[in-house]
Amino acid sequence: MKIGFIGLGNMGAPMAGNLAKAGHSVTGFDMADVAVEGVSMAASAAEAATGQDVVITMLPNGAILRAVAADILPAMASGAALVDCSTVDVDSARAVAGEAEALGVLFVDAPVSGGVGGASGGTLTFMAGGTKAGFAKAAPLFEIMGQKAVHCGDAGAGQAAKICNNMILGVTMIATCEAFALADKLGLDRQKMFDVVSTSSGYSWTMNAYCPAPGVGPQSPSDNDYKPGFASELMLKDLRLSQQAATSADADTPMGQAAMALYEQFVEEEGGLGTDFSAMLPRFEKRSRG
Ligand code: NAD
């Protein structure tokens, strides 16, 4: 396939590299001066999008996606597909889907989970929204870049699945960390706490697979001085998107709102920037109730 790839950052570069390695013809563009093995670089986003079967975007946010889409959609042929793998707000995904449809371009919102490791290893999970035809066109590329792709529904459904999942993740990580900090103060050994909770009704992915306490449970960023992993500021980004969507859909999400406020405080005022999102545990450890 002839593929355009716009946004060759931490995630986009290895994803584009994997497509090129699999034998596709990939033309890339990024605002920054980047080079990816096997990918030929274009001088503009529109140039990278011209004449391609599929154009993939992997960009920082919805405003940038909207600007890039306005640039490239007129350059794309009717019947081609624009596949946005960035994590953006549901409204931007739906707006770009509408513009694409008006020009006869298929649009798929397909945010990913799996992080930079998943992008390099080709083991990402894609959660996709859009038409059946759009999903079918993108599916062979998802197979190269990832290990699982779920078609969640119409345009925006992929972003909806992503932010709902990550709202649960943020809330659960905070609950797990505050429970560990309480257990410390009650004199309960952390290993015993893990042994009980990981096999009781308080178990969760954050406890069992990504335990925030160093030396307890499987290897996780807590065992590497809380280096990300999944950075606290990226968790904050996703929690903000969840609350933006909740406002727009008039959904009551008090726990998501509280999680967003806590990660905001942690990232912006308490030195959490650049740490893994499980570094909430040392944060709680240092605090008292008052
Ligand atoms: P990044 O900042 O490393 O990459 C974004 C790239 O987009 C940069 O190279 C930047 O120069 C480029 N860019 C910005 N504006 C542009 C424009 N107008 N035209 C062309 N290029 C432009 O970010 P990343 O970590 O690769 O994340 C990309 C997306 O994936 C984000 O939406 C993020 O939320 C999501 N995501 C990231 C992770 C992760 O672990 N890093 C995991 C899941 C999802």
Boltz pocket constraint, residues with backbone or C-beta under 6 A from the ligand:
constraints:
  - pocket:
      binder: B
      contacts: [[A, 6], [A, 7], [A, 8], [A, 9], [A, 10], [A, 11], [A, 12], [A, 29], [A, 30], [A, 31], [A, 32], [A, 45], [A, 58], [A, 59], [A, 60], [A, 61], [A, 64], [A, 68], [A, 85], [A, 86], [A, 87], [A, 88], [A, 112], [A, 113], [A, 114], [A, 115], [A, 116], [A, 229], [A, 230], [A, 234], [A, 237]]
      max_distance: 6.0
